[in-house]
């Protein structure tokens, strides 16, 4: 008899701004939900952020979409120190400080190469400064690993939903290509 896959159980704490089921950070208040699954170690996710980030941010500002970002620890196997999980957990700390979007951009800008050590916890904290996270709470959250179990939950929930690669984009629950034109068109097709 084979073992059943472990189902995602809710973490003890979720970051401020988390979705109702706790597996993503909500940015914006628009009527169309766009889910984005990323890994901060993924070079394709960095390219996605550079190409599609401006369109997504524009739709958030226009109140067209609610963007739900699911930062996964998908690529831990490609780092020597579980960087994907630690970076995702740090993004949860940034959300507590009200600077998730700014910090996510900083993580992509400072992305280490796959296959080696990621940024240290101290370096993750340093990235917070330019993103506006200058108080001691952010550093304590990152160094204390406050959201490590949250990242595991986000990752398990994504896998349960069939997410097998990053980046993955869903508009109202339907997968769409990750280029900005496809995302904008899919959103326009369901705008109430």
N, C-alpha and C positions, 0 to 999 in steps of 0.2 A: 504494500500500500504506500503510495507516495504522499509526502507531506503537502498540505495545502499552503499556498502562498500566504504570508502574513498580511492581514488587512491593516490598513492605516488606522492607527488609533490617535486620537487628538493629543497634541502635546500639552504639557502643563501650562505653558504660557504661549500666547501668540502676540505678535507685534501690534502696535497701534496701527489702525488703518487696514487691518486684515479683513478678508472676505468673511461672509457669514459662516462658512465651514472651516475658516482659518487657514486655508492652503494658498493664499495669495494676498498681495497688497493691492488695494483698490486706489486708483488715481483717477479723479474726475467723477462727474455726476451725470453723464449723459445717458440717454435711454437705451443705447445699443451697447451690449457687453462684448468686449474684445479681450480674450484670454491670450496671454503671451507666456510661453514656457521657455526659459533661458537658463543657461549655466554660465557663470561669470568667467570660467576657464575656456569656454568654447569660442574659437576664433570665428566661426560662422555667426555666432551670436553677436560678436563685436561688429562684424560687417553688417549684420541685420540692424543693429542699433544705429550705425552710421547712415544706412540707406533708408530705413523705415521709421526711425525715431522721430525725425521732424514731422512726418505726416501724422503719426500717432499723437505726438504732443499737440499738434495743431487741432486735431479732432477733440482732444481733451479740453483744450482752452476754449473751443467753440461750443463745448457742452454737447457734442454729438455722441461721444462714447464715454463709457466707464471702462478704463483700462485696468485689467487685473493681471498683475505680473506675478508669475510663479517662479521664484528663483530656486532652481534645483541643485542638488549635489550629485548630479548625474555622472560627472567625469572625475570623481575622486581617484579612480584607478589610473588616471593619467597624470597624477601628481604624487610627489613623494610624501606629502603631508596633509592629505584630504583638503586641499585648497578649495575645491568647489563648495564643500559643505561649510567651511569656515567663512568664505566670502558671502555665501548666502545668509548665514547667521548674522554676519556683520551688517548686511543690508536690512535685516530685521531690526537691528539696533538703530540704524539710520532712520527707519520708519518711525520708531519711538520718538526720535528727535525731529520728526516732521520734514526730513530731507531725503526721503527714499529715492526720488527721481535723480536728484543731484548726485547722490552717492553712487547709484547704479552707473551713471555716466562716468564717474571717477574710476569705478572698478573696471569698466571696459577700457578706459583710456590707459590705465596702469596694468592691464592684463599681462600676467607672466606667460611664458611659453609652456605648452603642454610638455609633459614628460619629466619635469624637474620639480624643484621645490617651488611652492607658490610664495606669495608675500607672507611675511611673518605677521603675527597678530599686531605687533607694534606698527608695522608698515600699513596694515589695514586701518589702524587708528589714525595714522598720519594722513591717509587719504581723506579722512573726514574733515580735516581743517578747511581745505578749499571748497568743500561741499557745504560748509557752514556748521559743522558739528565740532564745536570747540570746547564744550563743557566736559567735565569729568565723567558724566553719566555714560556718554558714548564709549569712552575707553574702557570703563568698568564693564559695560555690557559685552563688548567684543572680547576682552581678555578673560572674562568670566564664562564665556561660552553660553550665554543666556539662551540663544536660539538654535543651538546645535540640534536639539531634538525636534524643533519646529522644521528645520530643513529636511530632516529624515522623513517627517510627515508629509511635507510638500512633495518630496520626491516619490514616496510610496503612492500618494493620491494621484499623481500624474501618471505613473505606470498603470495604476488601476483603470485610469481613463483611456489607456491605450497610447499615451505619449511615449514614443520610442526614440525620438531625436530632438535635438535643440538646434535652432529655434523651431518652435511649433506655434502657429497662430490659429485661433478659433474665433470666428465671428458668430455670435449667438449659438455657440456650440458646434458650428460646422467648420471643419478644417479649410483653410485657404492658403494659397501660396504666400510666401513671406515678403514678396516685393511690395513696395508702397502702392503701386497702381492697383494690384489685386486686392489689397486690404481696403483701400478707399472705395473701390467698386463694390466689394462685398458689404461694406457698411452702408453705402448709398442704397443698396438693394433692399435693406431692411429698416431704413430710417422711418420711424412712424410719421 
